[in-house]
Amino acid sequence: MILLQHVGKRYPTGQEALTDVNLEIDDGEMAFLTGHSGAGKSTLLKLLAIIERPTRGQILIAGQNLSAISNRRVPYFRRRMGIIFQDHHLLHDRTVGDNVALPLVIAGVGHQEISRRVRAALDKVGLLDKERALPITLSTGEQQRVGIARAVVNKPAILLADEPTGNLDPELSLEIMMLFEAFNRVGVTVLIASHDHELIRIMDKRAIPLAGGRLAESHPAQSVPLQ
Ligand SMILES: Nc1ncnc2c1ncn2[C@@H]1O[C@H](COP(=O)(O)OP(=O)(O)OP(=O)(O)O)[C@@H](O)[C@H]1O
């Protein structure tokens, strides 16, 4: 479970990005963080990935208090999560396969195991035939899928995605969402920041609305009363 208790984040500039956020996300849940630009969505994801630290409150993931994790231990902590950004941060002088392999190389996984898991991850996102291609030769949607393959290659329990469909057309966006849903179906907790209301409506998952750094009422999709 992901648990936020009275979480606040004030950046060194004085900007208050999050104020008194209380939130619970169950294991195996898929949810959307919504809200206008500047609402605090990226900041919340960054706190969960310990890219930033909260200035108030506490965050627990699987019972572990993130404030107890020293900066030195953060890379180990991150192995249990896959992180996906809108601009997929691919290395353009490396093949697709090398890009996907990166988290495993960093984790010191053996060569044979790497190539097996890279192929499995590429297969899941439908890009097995692009293993030796350079990212630059791929479409934007395909590049985004490489980013997703890289995020899931470690078999993370949690997937965090920040506007993963931001620069994709509606059809490709839905395709990417279906991929996330497939990972969720096999038990991965998925949290996606998005301001694409139409897409969120189609996916019919819990929406967690942020406004001005505060949590508005959060409602599970299934709790909408029947008429
Ligand atoms: N590194 C930073 N330093 C100072 N202020 C920041 C920093 N990152 C974000 N902010 C500010 O914190 C607030 C929340 O930003 P955040 O990026 O979390 O919002 P967001 O909802 O993800 O927006 P978007 O949809 O545009 O990505 C904004 O006012 C932003 O300007």
The ligand as a Gaussian input file, in Angstrom:
#p B3LYP/6-31G(d) Opt

LIG

0 1
 N       11.847000      22.071000      -8.831000
 C       10.916000      23.009000      -8.543000
 N       11.265000      24.151000      -7.938000
 C       10.343000      25.094000      -7.622000
 N        9.032000      24.980000      -7.895000
 C        8.628000      23.858000      -8.510000
 C        9.541000      22.818000      -8.872000
 N        8.833000      21.824000      -9.464000
 C        7.555000      22.229000      -9.481000
 N        7.428000      23.446000      -8.907000
 C        6.169000      24.200000      -8.705000
 O        5.305000      23.405000      -7.912000
 C        3.970000      23.481000      -8.391000
 C        3.468000      22.093000      -8.761000
 O        4.199000      21.642000      -9.908000
 P        4.036000      20.190000     -10.525000
 O        5.055000      20.060000     -11.606000
 O        4.038000      19.201000      -9.434000
 O        2.561000      20.284000     -11.134000
 P        1.839000      19.359000     -12.207000
 O        0.439000      19.200000     -11.725000
 O        2.624000      18.130000     -12.441000
 O        1.865000      20.266000     -13.507000
 P        2.027000      19.826000     -15.061000
 O        0.737000      19.151000     -15.416000
 O        2.203000      21.145000     -15.740000
 O        3.223000      18.944000     -15.139000
 C        3.991000      24.460000      -9.559000
 O        3.630000      25.722000      -9.074000
 C        5.435000      24.435000     -10.010000
 O        5.804000      25.663000     -10.578000

